[in-house]
Amino acid sequence: MKSWIEGRDFDGGSNFIQTGSGAERGEDIEMSGATVADQDFIAAARQDIPRLIAEVRRLRALQTK
């Protein structure tokens, strides 16, 4: 997913989250009342949260050694 913000990433239109790309592109997500930071966080969460969990597990494993 990618967050697209009018004026930051493109000119004209509205803010949205792009789901997928190319032939795998799904419907765009438009949110009402979300801040730019909210939208960026939501768009990145799918990739970032699994990495965060993996890092927490790695650090916990280091503590038990």
PyMOL commands that set and color helices and strands:
alter all, ss='L'
color gray80, all
select helices_A, chain A and resi 22-24+36-63
alter helices_A, ss='H'
color red, helices_A
select strands_A, chain A and resi 2-4+16-18
alter strands_A, ss='S'
color yellow, strands_A
deselect
rebuild
show_as cartoon
